Amino acid sequence: MKLHQLRWFNNRIGKRVYRDDSGCKCHTCKETTEKGLIVINKSHADYLYNIEHEYACDGFYLNYRDKL
């Protein structure tokens, strides 16, 4: 699994990104899988980058992408 660089998230500020289905049934995970989310600013891009890498350290890959 390839993790994104911070630049990848920063380049998507103002754009919608999607995440693969993780199997989690919570509202946030389902909505991010089905509808995606818009990276709203640099702080949000930093957060997504950090959380992607923190989860990967535990063997759980979020896999953000541009298309549904």
C-alpha positions in Angstrom: 0.0 0.0 0.0 1.4 3.4 -1.0 1.0 6.2 1.4 0.5 9.7 0.1 3.0 12.6 0.6 1.8 15.7 2.3 2.0 17.5 -1.1 -0.7 15.1 -2.5 -3.2 16.4 0.2 -2.1 20.0 -0.2 -2.6 19.8 -4.0 -6.2 18.7 -3.3 -7.3 21.7 -1.2 -10.7 22.7 -2.4 -11.2 19.3 -4.2 -13.1 16.2 -3.2 -11.2 13.0 -2.3 -12.6 9.6 -1.5 -11.5 6.7 0.7 -11.8 3.0 0.2 -14.4 1.1 2.2 -12.7 0.2 5.5 -15.5 -2.0 6.8 -16.3 0.5 9.5 -20.0 1.2 9.8 -19.8 4.6 11.5 -21.5 7.5 9.7 -18.3 9.4 9.0 -16.5 6.4 7.4 -19.6 5.4 5.3 -20.1 9.0 4.1 -16.4 9.4 3.2 -16.5 6.2 1.2 -19.8 7.0 -0.6 -19.6 10.8 -1.0 -16.0 11.7 -0.3 -14.9 14.8 1.5 -13.5 18.2 0.4 -10.1 19.1 1.7 -10.9 22.6 3.0 -7.6 24.1 3.9 -3.9 23.4 4.8 -4.7 22.4 8.3 -7.3 19.8 7.0 -4.7 18.5 4.5 -2.1 18.2 7.3 -4.7 16.3 9.4 -5.6 13.8 6.6 -1.9 13.2 5.9 -1.1 12.6 9.6 -4.1 10.3 10.3 -3.4 8.3 7.1 0.2 7.6 8.4 -0.9 7.0 12.0 -3.4 4.4 11.0 -0.8 2.8 8.7 1.5 2.4 11.6 -1.2 0.1 13.1 -1.6 -1.8 9.8 -4.8 -0.1 8.8 -4.7 1.7 5.4 -7.2 4.4 4.6 -6.3 4.7 0.9 -7.5 8.1 -0.2 -8.0 8.7 -3.9 -9.4 11.2 -6.4 -12.2 9.2 -8.0 -15.2 7.3 -6.7 
